[in-house]
Amino acid sequence: MDTIEARREQLFDAEYLCIFVNDERLDKILARLFGDGYLYLIPAWFDIFAGYPEDQMDYIWSRSRIDDGEKVLPLLLCPDDFDFGCTTIVAEVIPAAGTVTWNRLGADTTGFPAYVGETVDWFSGIGPFV
């Protein structure tokens, strides 16, 4: 079984929440497999959004809920803009009996928060993570 966790790490000039899979930062895994353009992406759901409009925060948190079945969940965003118009990495998430499976990962190509996950270029050679 894989280990997926979020923990803080020093990046650039600040400490950021990062996603780790089997003790390796997810953005580093993506960069190693698919190119440096994925390095230093940061989670789509963390405290840097404290200044965002309430409707965008509500959307981010509603998309992050996995207790209502299978969905495509935004995971990582470009740290330059902190929005869905830049690089957005998503996971097809399947919750089941005490576990969560990231069935596949990909780059969202829609660019609009309300449509995240509707058009995805799915990666090959990565996942699933259980």
N, C-alpha and C positions, 0 to 999 in steps of 0.2 A: 504494500500500500504506500502511496506517495504522501509526502508531508507538504501541505500548503499553509503558509503562515504569512502574516504581515508584521514587520518590525521596522523600527527606525534605523536609518543609516545616514551618515554624513555624505551629502552629494553637493557639489559646487560649494556654495558658501553657507548652506543651512542643512539642518537635519530633516530628512523626508521619510515618510512612511513608504516602505518598499514591499513588494510581494516576492516571497521566496518559495521556490519549488524544490524540494529535496535539498534544502540549504544553499541553493544558488539563486541569485536575483533573477526574476523572470525576464527583465529587460536584457540582461547579459546572455541568457539562454537564447532569446530571439536574435540578438546581435550575432552570436556565434553561428547560428544556423542560417540566418536570412539576411545579414548585413548590418553594418554599423548604424543605419538609420533608426534602429529600434533601441539603441543604447540610451539610457537615462530617461526613458519614459517613466511616468509616475502614476500611481493609482488614480482611478477616476472617482474615488469616493473617500476623500480624507479631509483633514482640517484646514487645508489651504483654501477651501471653498467657503470659509466662514464669511467672506465679504460678498459672495455671489447673491443674486436676487433669490428671494424665497421660492419662486416657482421653479427655478432651475435646481435648487437644492432638493425640493420635493421630488422632482423628476429623477434626479440621481439616486436618491434613497429608495424610491419606489422601484426603480430598475434593479436595485441591489438585493431586493427581497427574493429569497429562494424557497420560501415556504409555500408558494402557490404554484409549484410545478416547474417543468422544464422551461428554460428561457435562454435567450442570448443576453449575456451580462457584459456591460462595458468594464474592462479591467484596467487598461493603461491609456494615458493621454500624453500628448506632447507637453513638456513643462513650460514651453515658451508662452503659450496662449491659455492653457487650462480650459480648452473648449473642445467640442466634438467636431469642429471644422478642420482640425489638424489630424495627425495620426491618432487613430483610436483602435486599440486592440480589444477584441471581444472574445468571450468563451461561450460555447454552448454548454450550459450548466444543467445537470440532471441530479436532483436531490432524491435520495432513497435511503430509508431505514438507517439513519445515523451516519450516513456518508454523503459526500457530494462528489460528483464526477465532473471534471472539466473534459467533456467528450472530445472537443476539438477547439482550436484557437485560430483566429484569423484577424485580418485587417478590415475594419468597417469601411465601406466606400460611400455611405450615404451623406455624411457630413452634417446631419441635422439631428439634434437630440431626440426628437419625437420618433425618428425612424432608425435609430441605432439598432443594428442587428438585422435589418431587413435585406441589406445587400452586403455580403461579406465575401472577401477573397480568403477562403480557408487555406491555412498552411498545411503542407504535407510533411510528414516526418517528425511531428511533435504531438504528444498526447496519445491516448487520453491519460489524464491524471486522476487517480481515485484517492 
